[in-house]
Amino acid sequence: MVIVHSISLVSIFMFAIYNLIILYTYSKSLLQHSFYFILYLCALETAPYLLLYKYIMLSKAY
């Protein structure tokens, strides 16, 4: 169980670093199209974390 948690923490950290690199690389075009960037953050970045959190909380209940 501890190995699973450490692997998930490492994968979340790597995903966050990847996103920071992408944000830095495309920052100029993201500022020009801010609506699409906000839509992207809500739909593709935040939603999977919320679903994962919900799954973990439901699995702890059983």
Contact map, one row per residue, 1 for C-alpha under 8 A:
11111000000000000000000000000000000000000000000000000000000000
11111100000000000000000000000000000000000000000000000000000000
11111110000000000000000000000000000000000000000000000000000000
11111111000000000000000000000000000000000000000000000000000000
11111111100000000000000000000000000000000000000000000000000000
01111111110000000000000000000000000000000000000000000000000000
00111111111000000000000000000000000000000000000000000000000000
00011111111100000000000000000000000000000000000000000000000000
00001111111110000000000000000000000000000000000000000000000000
00000111111111000000000000000000000000000000000000000000000000
00000011111111100000000000000000000000000000000000000000000000
00000001111111110000000000000000000000000000000000000000000000
00000000111111111000000000000000000000000000000000000000000000
00000000011111111100000000000000000000000000000000000000000000
00000000001111111110000000000000000000000000000000000000000000
00000000000111111111000000000000000000000000000000000000000000
00000000000011111111100000000000000000000000000000000000000000
00000000000001111111110000000000000000000000000000000000000000
00000000000000111111111000000000000000000000000000000000000000
00000000000000011111111100000000000000000000000000000000000000
00000000000000001111111110000000000000000000000000000000000000
00000000000000000111111111000000000000000000000000000000000000
00000000000000000011111111100100000000000000000000000000000000
00000000000000000001111111100000000000000000000000000000000000
00000000000000000000111111100000000000000000000000000000000000
00000000000000000000011111111100000000000000000000000000000000
00000000000000000000001111111110000000000000000000000000000000
00000000000000000000000001111111000000000000000000000000000000
00000000000000000000000001111111100000000000000000000000000000
00000000000000000000001001111111110010000000000000000000000000
00000000000000000000000000111111110000000000000000000000000000
00000000000000000000000000011111110000000000000000000000000000
00000000000000000000000000001111111110000000000000000000000000
00000000000000000000000000000111111111000000000000000000000000
00000000000000000000000000000000111111100000000000000000000000
00000000000000000000000000000000111111110000000000000000000000
00000000000000000000000000000100111111111000000000000000000000
00000000000000000000000000000000011111111100000000000000000000
00000000000000000000000000000000001111111110000000000000000000
00000000000000000000000000000000000111111111100000000000000000
00000000000000000000000000000000000011111111110000000000000000
00000000000000000000000000000000000001111111111000000000000000
00000000000000000000000000000000000000111111111000000000000000
00000000000000000000000000000000000000011111111100000000000000
00000000000000000000000000000000000000011111111110000000000000
00000000000000000000000000000000000000001111111111000000000000
00000000000000000000000000000000000000000111111111100000000000
00000000000000000000000000000000000000000001111111110000000000
00000000000000000000000000000000000000000000111111111000000000
00000000000000000000000000000000000000000000011111111100000000
00000000000000000000000000000000000000000000001111111110000000
00000000000000000000000000000000000000000000000111111111000000
00000000000000000000000000000000000000000000000011111111100000
00000000000000000000000000000000000000000000000001111111110000
00000000000000000000000000000000000000000000000000111111111000
00000000000000000000000000000000000000000000000000011111111100
00000000000000000000000000000000000000000000000000001111111110
00000000000000000000000000000000000000000000000000000111111111
00000000000000000000000000000000000000000000000000000011111111
00000000000000000000000000000000000000000000000000000001111111
00000000000000000000000000000000000000000000000000000000111111
00000000000000000000000000000000000000000000000000000000011111
